């Protein structure tokens, strides 16, 4: 009966580890997507800054300059928000990795305990036979 419980407990932990690793993979995919969006925003921002720097300011009126500055600020805000989201997701990944590591460590400890228990049983059996 204990063997069945041990097997069920083992499979539950394995299932939790797999589920956790799938969640980590999903979070990493979200990080990749957000990083791509951030890179695109940086590229677009760079183009605007480059064009603003190289344009003859005499041809722009004050409203156009204000619009360009506002557009630059909007990109900066978008980039900051994306970086914040990426950092939050990375924190979730770290938490999930800690859970997986704890589960793995727990499984290894259980395995070592069983191995030690088997060793003890063998040695006690040998001691009984030798007497």
Secondary structure, DSSP 8 states (H G I E B T S, - for coil): -HHHHHHHHHHHHHHHHHHHHHHHHHHHHHHHHHHHHHHHHHHHHHHHHHHHHHS-GGG--HHHHHHHHHHHHHHHHHHHHHHHHHHHHHHHHHHHHHHHHHHHHHHHHHHHHHHHHHHHHHHHHHHHHH-
